[in-house]
Every structure is written in structure tokens, then in C-alpha cells.
């Protein structure tokens, strides 16, 4: 099944399109379980997971490869492939680029011969800090940003991907056996989002479709902490930022990060860091005065 560039522009949900013109379109994945059966495009596609993992199968790797948040995949035009989210928590960006866009970039920025030579087949490359920052800008875009600003962010994201393709060697395709770090990163993200709530291991295990035993073992192997220890340290780190960045009362900060009182927060911070909320604010005041 051919999904042409024009079809992608016309059928993508309005809310999903971040930026679009006659040569380049940036789309966010729809919420829920994502799956796209075998198809091909008449343009290049760059897949950039933001949360979770995509199972990418293509005509030269039928058994599939897992694309996680620390990498992006490039699928050239007319290259048959299918994609499926490993879990329904997954989210990604997809950038579709026409040959005309590539020619225009070459005319303005110089030859892309090395880039084109590395993506004659589907390939995987590292997601750099610059790419992640631009992904985040795209994720936070919306009605508060003009189409012109969104276009520039999208163009910068594409050029950052091209730069990484040009300068770095392709990554080996990840298999399901190597996705532990990505899964732990997802768990950390969910715990951080729910920092003020009590989070049961049963809830996490059900959310990510794995057993409690496997999840807790994998988390400790990857981080050196239990999930409960990570949850507590995340609460304390957030409380510390709020103590230094705001003038909120200690009791209010405690409630916002999930402690029942200011004294409970103080006890936890003393155990973890050897300092109290008042001590942290006092140190900050002294540094400002000096």
C-alpha cells in the first residue's frame, strides 16, 4: 500500500500535524495503541520515538528491530515497512521529507551525498541532545506558536538528524532483548509524572504489561535503586527545586510532592541529604547575599 506524501498531509489529524508544507511534514503519533501495516512512501521518513518503543520491520529485516528513545530510524522512499508500538504508552514524531526538499537543502547548505549514501536502506542513528531538545520543543508546540515558528523548529530538527547521519556511524538494530533500558526510562517517566501520588507495583506492572518480579529486578539492575527509592528521591529533588525557586511555604511544598506535612518532608530530606528545608533556604539566602 502506497501512502504518498500528499496523502499523509491530507489524512493526518489536524492535531497531529506540527508543521507542514509542500516538501516536509512533521506529525505526532495518535494516542493509544499505534500500528501501521505494511506500506511504503514516495518520500523519506524519519521516525523519532519520544516515549517508549516502536517495532519497525522492513523489507530487508523482516524479523523487526526495536526503535527506542535514544535512537531514530530513517526509512527511504519506496522502502516497504510496517510499524507497531510495543505498548500503548508509546508516542513518537514522524518527519516526511520529499526529494525536492532534499535538493533544496543541498542548494542552500551544501552536498548531502554522505547522508544519502547512508540511508539507501532503513538505518538507525543516535538521538543527540540537540535532537531531543528540538523534539521537546515540537512536543510543547501548539496554538501558542505561529506556523512560521513551528516550521523553523521542524527544519532545525531535520537538519540535526541529517548532521548526525553524516557524522556518525549507523547503530546496530536493537532487538527485544535489548530494550530494558528504554522500559526503565518509561517507568521513571511515569513515576515522575505521578510524583505526588502513591504508586503501587501492581499498577506499574499492569501498565507496562510485565510481572512485578521482572519489573523490580530490571529497574534495580538499570538504576541501582528500587522503584520506591527512586520515587522518594524524585520527590525530594522536586521539593529541593521548589525550595530554591519559589517562596511557597514548606508545608505547601510538602503536599505538592506527596508528603503529608512539612515535618515529614523535613525528616525525609535530613535522612537523604543531611539538610532540612529551612537549611536549604538559609544556604540559598547566604549565597545570594554573598
C-alpha positions as CSV (number, residue, x, y, z in Angstrom):
1,X,0.0,0.0,0.0
2,X,1.4,3.4,-1.0
3,X,0.9,6.2,1.4
4,X,2.0,9.2,-0.6
5,X,3.3,12.4,0.8
6,X,0.1,14.2,-0.3
7,X,-2.0,11.5,1.4
8,X,0.0,11.9,4.6
9,X,-0.6,15.7,4.6
10,X,-4.3,15.3,3.9
11,X,-5.2,12.4,6.2
12,X,-3.1,13.1,9.3
13,X,-5.3,14.6,12.0
14,X,-5.1,18.3,12.4
15,X,-4.0,18.0,16.0
16,X,-1.2,15.6,14.9
17,X,0.4,17.9,12.3
18,X,3.1,20.0,13.9
19,X,4.4,21.6,10.7
20,X,3.6,21.1,7.1
21,X,4.4,22.5,3.6
22,X,4.7,21.1,0.1
23,X,8.1,19.5,0.8
24,X,8.2,18.5,4.5
25,X,5.6,17.4,7.1
26,X,6.1,16.7,10.8
27,X,3.4,14.6,12.5
28,X,2.9,13.3,16.1
29,X,1.6,9.9,16.6
30,X,-2.0,9.4,17.7
31,X,-2.8,8.5,21.2
32,X,-3.5,4.9,22.1
33,X,-2.1,1.7,20.5
34,X,-0.3,2.6,17.4
35,X,0.1,0.2,14.4
36,X,0.6,0.7,10.7
37,X,0.6,-2.4,8.5
38,X,2.9,-3.0,5.5
39,X,3.2,0.1,3.3
40,X,5.7,2.4,1.6
41,X,6.0,6.2,1.0
42,X,7.1,8.2,-2.0
43,X,9.3,10.2,0.4
44,X,11.8,9.7,3.1
45,X,10.5,9.1,6.7
46,X,12.4,9.8,9.9
47,X,10.9,8.1,13.0
48,X,11.7,9.6,16.4
49,X,10.3,7.9,19.5
50,X,9.6,10.3,22.3
51,X,8.2,7.8,24.8
52,X,8.5,4.0,24.6
53,X,9.5,1.7,21.7
54,X,8.4,1.1,18.1
55,X,8.8,-2.3,16.4
56,X,10.0,-1.5,12.9
57,X,10.0,-4.2,10.3
58,X,11.2,-3.5,6.7
59,X,11.9,-5.4,3.5
60,X,15.5,-6.2,4.5
61,X,14.8,-7.1,8.1
62,X,11.5,-9.0,8.4
63,X,12.1,-10.1,12.0
64,X,11.9,-6.5,13.1
65,X,14.0,-4.0,15.1
66,X,13.1,-2.0,18.1
67,X,13.5,1.7,17.9
68,X,13.8,3.3,21.4
69,X,14.0,6.9,22.6
70,X,17.8,7.0,22.3
71,X,17.7,6.4,18.5
72,X,15.8,7.4,15.4
73,X,15.1,5.4,12.3
74,X,15.4,6.6,8.7
75,X,13.2,4.8,6.0
76,X,14.0,5.8,2.4
77,X,11.3,6.4,-0.2
78,X,9.7,3.3,-1.7
79,X,11.0,1.0,1.1
80,X,8.3,-1.3,2.3
81,X,7.9,-1.4,6.1
82,X,5.5,-1.7,9.0
83,X,5.5,-0.1,12.5
84,X,3.8,-1.0,15.7
85,X,4.1,0.4,19.3
86,X,5.2,-2.1,21.8
87,X,2.9,-0.6,24.4
88,X,0.0,1.9,24.3
89,X,2.1,4.4,26.2
90,X,4.3,5.0,23.2
91,X,4.5,8.3,21.4
92,X,6.7,9.4,18.5
93,X,7.3,12.1,15.9
94,X,7.5,11.3,12.2
95,X,9.1,13.6,9.7
96,X,8.3,13.1,6.0
97,X,10.7,14.7,3.5
98,X,10.3,14.8,-0.3
99,X,13.2,14.6,-2.7
100,X,12.5,18.2,-3.6
101,X,13.2,19.2,0.0
102,X,16.5,17.3,0.0
103,X,17.5,19.1,-3.2
104,X,16.6,22.5,-1.7
105,X,18.6,21.8,1.4
106,X,21.6,20.8,-0.7
107,X,21.3,24.0,-2.7
108,X,21.3,26.1,0.4
109,X,23.5,24.2,2.8
110,X,25.8,22.0,0.6
111,X,26.0,18.4,-0.5
112,X,24.2,15.7,1.3
113,X,26.0,12.9,-0.7
114,X,27.3,11.3,2.5
115,X,23.8,11.4,4.1
116,X,22.1,9.9,1.1
117,X,24.8,7.2,0.9
118,X,24.0,6.0,4.4
119,X,20.2,5.8,4.0
120,X,19.8,3.8,0.8
121,X,18.1,1.3,3.1
122,X,16.4,1.7,6.5
123,X,19.0,2.7,9.1
124,X,19.3,3.7,12.8
125,X,21.2,6.6,14.3
126,X,21.8,8.0,17.8
127,X,19.4,10.7,19.1
128,X,21.7,13.5,20.3
129,X,20.9,16.0,23.0
130,X,20.2,18.6,20.3
131,X,17.6,16.4,18.6
132,X,16.0,15.6,22.0
133,X,15.7,19.3,22.8
134,X,14.1,20.0,19.4
135,X,11.7,17.1,19.9
136,X,10.7,18.6,23.2
137,X,10.1,22.0,21.5
138,X,7.9,20.3,19.0
139,X,6.0,18.4,21.7
140,X,5.3,21.6,23.6
141,X,4.3,23.5,20.5
142,X,0.7,24.3,19.7
143,X,-1.6,27.3,19.5
144,X,0.9,29.5,21.3
145,X,3.4,29.2,18.5
146,X,2.9,30.5,15.0
147,X,3.2,28.3,11.9
148,X,6.4,30.2,11.0
149,X,8.0,29.3,14.3
150,X,6.8,25.7,14.0
151,X,8.3,25.5,10.5
152,X,11.7,26.7,11.7
153,X,11.7,24.2,14.6
154,X,10.8,21.4,12.2
155,X,13.5,22.4,9.8
156,X,16.1,22.6,12.6
157,X,15.1,19.1,13.8
158,X,15.5,17.7,10.3
159,X,18.9,19.3,9.9
160,X,20.1,18.0,13.2
161,X,19.1,14.5,12.1
162,X,21.0,15.0,8.8
163,X,24.0,16.2,10.7
164,X,24.0,13.1,12.9
165,X,23.6,10.8,9.9
166,X,26.5,12.5,8.2
167,X,28.9,12.5,11.2
168,X,28.2,9.2,13.0
169,X,28.1,5.5,12.0
170,X,24.7,3.8,11.9
171,X,23.7,1.9,15.0
172,X,23.0,-1.8,15.0
173,X,19.4,-2.6,15.1
174,X,18.1,-3.2,18.6
175,X,16.2,-6.4,19.3
176,X,13.6,-7.0,22.0
177,X,16.2,-8.5,24.3
178,X,17.9,-5.1,24.4
179,X,15.0,-2.9,25.4
180,X,15.4,-3.0,29.2
181,X,16.9,0.5,29.5
182,X,14.0,2.0,27.5
183,X,11.4,0.2,29.6
184,X,13.1,1.5,32.8
185,X,13.1,5.0,31.3
186,X,9.4,4.8,30.7
187,X,8.8,3.7,34.3
188,X,10.9,6.6,35.6
189,X,8.9,9.0,33.4
190,X,5.6,7.7,34.7
191,X,6.8,7.8,38.4
192,X,8.0,11.4,37.8
193,X,4.6,12.4,36.3
194,X,2.8,10.9,39.3
195,X,5.4,12.0,41.9
196,X,2.8,13.3,44.4
197,X,0.7,10.1,44.3
198,X,1.2,6.7,45.9
199,X,2.2,4.3,43.1
200,X,1.7,0.6,43.6
201,X,3.9,-2.0,41.9
202,X,0.8,-3.8,40.7
203,X,-0.3,-0.6,38.9
204,X,3.1,-0.3,37.2
205,X,3.2,-4.0,36.3
206,X,-0.2,-3.8,34.7
207,X,0.5,-0.5,32.9
208,X,3.7,-1.9,31.3
209,X,2.5,-5.5,30.8
210,X,5.2,-7.2,32.8
211,X,5.4,-9.1,36.0
212,X,6.2,-7.3,39.3
213,X,9.2,-9.5,39.8
214,X,10.7,-8.9,36.4
215,X,10.0,-5.2,36.6
216,X,11.6,-4.7,40.0
217,X,14.6,-6.8,39.1
218,X,15.2,-4.9,35.8
219,X,14.7,-1.5,37.5
220,X,17.3,-2.2,40.2
221,X,19.8,-3.6,37.6
222,X,19.5,-0.5,35.5
223,X,19.4,2.2,38.2
224,X,20.9,0.7,41.4
225,X,17.7,1.7,43.2
226,X,14.3,0.1,43.9
227,X,11.3,1.8,42.4
228,X,10.2,3.1,45.8
229,X,13.7,4.6,46.4
230,X,13.6,6.3,43.0
231,X,10.1,7.6,43.8
232,X,11.3,9.1,47.1
233,X,14.4,10.6,45.6
234,X,12.3,12.2,42.8
235,X,10.0,13.7,45.4
236,X,13.0,15.1,47.4
237,X,14.6,16.5,44.3
238,X,11.4,18.3,43.2
239,X,11.0,19.7,46.8
240,X,14.6,21.0,46.7
241,X,13.9,22.8,43.4
242,X,10.7,24.3,44.8
243,X,12.5,25.4,47.9
244,X,15.2,27.3,45.9
245,X,13.0,28.5,43.0
246,X,9.8,29.6,44.9
247,X,8.7,31.2,48.1
248,X,6.0,28.7,48.8
249,X,5.7,27.6,52.5
250,X,7.4,24.3,53.4
251,X,4.0,22.7,54.2
252,X,2.6,23.6,50.8
253,X,5.7,22.2,49.0
254,X,5.4,19.0,51.1
255,X,1.8,18.4,49.9
256,X,2.7,19.2,46.3
257,X,5.4,16.5,46.2
258,X,3.4,13.9,48.1
259,X,4.3,14.3,51.8
260,X,1.6,14.6,54.4
261,X,3.3,17.5,56.2
262,X,6.3,19.8,56.3
263,X,7.8,17.9,59.2
264,X,7.5,14.6,57.2
265,X,9.4,16.3,54.3
266,X,12.0,17.7,56.7
267,X,12.6,14.2,58.1
268,X,12.9,12.7,54.7
269,X,15.4,15.4,53.5
270,X,17.5,15.0,56.6
271,X,17.8,11.3,56.1
272,X,18.5,11.6,52.4
273,X,20.7,14.7,52.3
274,X,21.5,15.6,55.9
275,X,19.8,19.0,55.5
276,X,16.4,20.4,56.2
277,X,14.1,22.6,54.1
278,X,15.0,25.6,56.3
279,X,18.7,24.8,56.0
280,X,18.4,24.7,52.2
281,X,16.7,28.0,52.1
282,X,19.2,29.5,54.5
283,X,22.1,28.4,52.4
284,X,20.5,29.8,49.3
285,X,19.9,33.2,51.1
286,X,23.6,33.3,52.2
287,X,24.8,32.6,48.7
288,X,22.7,35.4,47.3
289,X,23.9,37.9,49.9
290,X,27.5,37.0,49.2
